[in-house]
Amino acid sequence: MDALPSERHVILAQVMLPADANPSGDVHGGTLMKLADTAGGIAAVRHAKRRVVTAIADSMTFEHPVKVGDLVLIDAQVSWVGRTSLEVEVSIFAEKVLTGERRRTSLAYFVFVALGDDGRPHEVPPLELRTDEERARFSRAEDRRRFRLAQRGHPPT
């Protein structure tokens, strides 16, 4: 997890409390999904410079449990931009605050649609791809978009 490289990248941090978890101390997946959606939405708004709504929550993985007391870091980065929609890649990390041990616990992709003042989809600025990593992330996002469209029976546009 790097320092914030641009306005299209957001990192949120929150300590997990007993209200976030089940009686065994494992944080609810829904709590992590909400945090991921929030961080993703902020990254999308910052890029689009307008209100966005969540259209798709895609491929959320839960690789390791998150426990009460862990510091959760949600790293959201715009990975793809179309005419009115944006994909944001969200990685969630859990950190043991006392030891600094950190590992990725979840990965998800969210698609947001930018809205105009009339509440209808509105065009967003293109995504400037500055590095090979950003170009590779964008290419993988295009593959996911084609797959999503094929799943819904729509040809890619």
N, C-alpha and C positions, 0 to 999 in steps of 0.2 A: 504494500500500500504506500503510494508516494504522497508527497505534498500536493496540494491542489494545483494542478497544472493550468486550469482554465475555468471559466464560468460554467462550463457544461459538466463539471465534475464536483460531486458533493460527498462529504464524509460526515455522518452523524454518529454520535456516541451516546450510549445510555447504559447505566448499570441495571441489571436485571434484578427485580425485587420479588418477594414471595407472591404478590398479586399477579405476576407475569407467568407463573408456573403452576404445575400440578402438585399434589401433596408430596411427591417424591423429589421435588426440587428441579424438575426438568422444565425448561421454558416452553410454553405452548408454541407450536408452529404458527398458529394464527397471529400471535404477538410479533413474531419475526416477519411474517408476511406483511403486516401492517406497517412496520418500520421500513421494510424494503420498498413498499409502495410510496410511502412518504418521501424517502430519500430520492427515489426515482422520479417522483413528481416534481420535486424541487429542481433536480438537474434538468428535467424537460422544460420547466417554466423558465429557468435561467437562460436556456438556449433559445427557446421560442419567443421569449419576451412577451408572453401572454398566458392566459389561463389554459390549462390542459385538463383532460379527463383520462382516466385509465380505460383503455380499450381491451387490453389483453394482459393477463398475468400468465407467463409461460415458463415451463420447465423449472419450477422451484425445487431444488434439491435440499435435502437435510443430511449432510455427510457426517456430522458429529453432534452430540447433544450440547445444548447450552444450559448452564446451571445457574441457579440463583446466586448472585454475587459476581457473576462474570460481567466484565465491561464488554458490551456489544458495540462493534464498529461496523457501520453500514456504509459501504463504498459504492456510490452510484455514478456511472459515467455514460453519457450519451454515446451510443455505438453506431447508430444509423439514423438518417433523416430522409424522409420522403417529401412529398408535396405538403401534406398536412399532418403527417404522423411522425413519431420519433420512437426508436427503440432505445431503452436504457438497460445496460448490464449492471446488475447489482450483486456485489459480493458481500457476505456477512462474515465477520470475524469475531471470535470470542477470545477475550484476553483474561487471564488470571492476573488480577491487578498486583498482587503481592510479588509474583515471580516474573511478570512480563511475558510469560508464555502465551503465544498467540497462534491460533490456527483458523483456517477458513472452515466455516461450518455450513454455509449455504451459498448457492448461486442461483440467480433467477434473471429472467428477462421480462421486462414490462414494455408494452407499447402504449403510448399516449397519443391522443389526438388534440391538436391545438384548436382553440375555439376563438372566434371573433366576438365582437360585442353583441352580435345578433344570436349567439349561441350555436352557430353553424361552423363546420370545419374551416379553418383559416390557414393559409400558406405559412410555412416556417422558413427561416433562412437555411441555406445549405450548410452542411457540415464540412468545415475545412479540415482536411486530413493532412497533418503535418509530419507524421512519422510513419515508419514501416509498421509499427505496432498498431497505430490507428487505422491504417489501410487494411491490415489483416483483420482487425476487429470488425470493420465495416463490411468486408467481404463475407465473413462468417455470419454477420447479421443479415446480409442479403440472402444467404442460403436459408436461414431460419424463416425469413419472410416468404420466400418461394414455397417452403414446406407448409407454412401456415395457410397460405392461399390455396395450395393444392388440397389440403385437408378440408377446406371449406368449398372445394369444387370451383374455385375461381382461378383463371389464368393470371400469371404475374403481369403487372402493368409496367 
